Amino acid sequence: MKVLLVNGSPRQKGNTAVALEEVAAQLKKNGIDSETVWIGNKPVRGCMACNACKGKVQGRCIFDDDVCNSISGKFASADALIVGSPVYYGQPNGAVLSVIQRAFYSNGAAIAGKPAAAIAVCRRGGASASFETLNLPFQMMNMPVVSSQYWNIIYGREPGQAALDVEGLQTLRALANNMAFLLKATGGVPAPGRGEEQWQPMHSIR
Ligand SMILES: Cc1cc2nc3c(=O)[nH]c(=O)nc-3n(C[C@H](O)[C@H](O)[C@H](O)COP(=O)(O)O)c2cc1C
């Protein structure tokens, strides 16, 4: 089984990379593979709500000029997803939010029901708010959110400093252990969500 790790920092070898490397190493100890994809440092579009992904193109965003489709194209072959982001102004990096929103809207069916987790990386503040924000999309996609012994937060400013946060690293190893446990316990079968039930939209706004 394989976990897709998204490095949502424009700094490829920054502290988010340190966090994801710790997760990848611990997953490996548990016999679980991983693949890390980097969000890059080129412009990323926001969702235009054009709904082309529901019509003339299916399973992908109509905009092919950034990293979104190459990341969402890996959803089908992944058994789980972990998104790591630096904290910017108390929020996840804007590019991460744009990619996740577009990737889930256009190809969410390929990741729905699969276990997920978020990691927030910061110098000092805003980690819990960012962590919660990153978790929100998972929770409307029937994705079991995997927990740890603390929120998945790690501290550092300059690239590499996160390696000094021993508690943060331990939290991430526990996350990886729990992710491996869940994947093995379920055999990698996604959660059913509403199963065979028809969607029940609220009465007034659809
Ligand atoms: C534009 C910008 C805004 C930031 N805002 C915050 C913040 O609100 N809180 C914080 O603790 N760190 C903040 N930081 C620091 C980063 O979160 C920190 O350096 C982190 O380690 C970056 O992760 P990376 O090395 O993976 O890019 C900010 C950094 C930048 C560039």
The ligand as an SDF file (V2000), in Angstrom:
LIG
                    3D

 31 33  0  0  0  0  0  0  0  0999 V2000
    4.6560   34.6150    4.0170 C   0  0  0  0  0  0  0  0  0  0  0  0
    5.0000   33.8730    5.2800 C   0  0  0  0  0  0  0  0  0  0  0  0
    4.1290   33.9410    6.3380 C   0  0  0  0  0  0  0  0  0  0  0  0
    4.4130   33.2260    7.5100 C   0  0  0  0  0  0  0  0  0  0  0  0
    3.5050   33.2690    8.5360 N   0  0  0  0  0  0  0  0  0  0  0  0
    3.7470   32.5640    9.6540 C   0  0  0  0  0  0  0  0  0  0  0  0
    2.7790   32.5320   10.7080 C   0  0  0  0  0  0  0  0  0  0  0  0
    1.6920   33.0930   10.6260 O   0  0  0  0  0  0  0  0  0  0  0  0
    3.0810   31.8230   11.8160 N   0  0  0  0  0  0  0  0  0  0  0  0
    4.2730   31.1720   11.9630 C   0  0  0  0  0  0  0  0  0  0  0  0
    4.4940   30.5720   12.9970 O   0  0  0  0  0  0  0  0  0  0  0  0
    5.1890   31.1350   10.9620 N   0  0  0  0  0  0  0  0  0  0  0  0
    4.9410   31.8170    9.8160 C   0  0  0  0  0  0  0  0  0  0  0  0
    5.8610   31.7830    8.7830 N   0  0  0  0  0  0  0  0  0  0  0  0
    7.0690   30.9500    8.9430 C   0  0  0  0  0  0  0  0  0  0  0  0
    6.9200   29.5640    8.2850 C   0  0  0  0  0  0  0  0  0  0  0  0
    5.7280   28.9390    8.6410 O   0  0  0  0  0  0  0  0  0  0  0  0
    8.1050   28.7000    8.7070 C   0  0  0  0  0  0  0  0  0  0  0  0
    9.3110   29.2800    8.2770 O   0  0  0  0  0  0  0  0  0  0  0  0
    8.0070   27.2830    8.2000 C   0  0  0  0  0  0  0  0  0  0  0  0
    9.0610   26.5170    8.7510 O   0  0  0  0  0  0  0  0  0  0  0  0
    8.0930   27.2150    6.6930 C   0  0  0  0  0  0  0  0  0  0  0  0
    8.0290   25.8790    6.2590 O   0  0  0  0  0  0  0  0  0  0  0  0
    8.8910   25.3790    5.0010 P   0  0  0  0  0  0  0  0  0  0  0  0
   10.3410   25.4290    5.4230 O   0  0  0  0  0  0  0  0  0  0  0  0
    8.4250   24.0190    4.7160 O   0  0  0  0  0  0  0  0  0  0  0  0
    8.5880   26.3340    3.8960 O   0  0  0  0  0  0  0  0  0  0  0  0
    5.6120   32.4780    7.6080 C   0  0  0  0  0  0  0  0  0  0  0  0
    6.4790   32.4140    6.5200 C   0  0  0  0  0  0  0  0  0  0  0  0
    6.1800   33.1080    5.3760 C   0  0  0  0  0  0  0  0  0  0  0  0
    7.1310   33.0300    4.1880 C   0  0  0  0  0  0  0  0  0  0  0  0
  1  2  1  0
  2  3  1  0
  2 30  2  0
  3  4  2  0
  4  5  1  0
  4 28  1  0
  5  6  2  0
  6  7  1  0
  6 13  1  0
  7  8  2  0
  7  9  1  0
  9 10  1  0
 10 11  2  0
 10 12  1  0
 12 13  2  0
 13 14  1  0
 14 15  1  0
 14 28  1  0
 15 16  1  0
 16 17  1  0
 16 18  1  0
 18 19  1  0
 18 20  1  0
 20 21  1  0
 20 22  1  0
 22 23  1  0
 23 24  1  0
 24 25  2  0
 24 26  1  0
 24 27  1  0
 28 29  2  0
 29 30  1  0
 30 31  1  0
M  END
$$$$
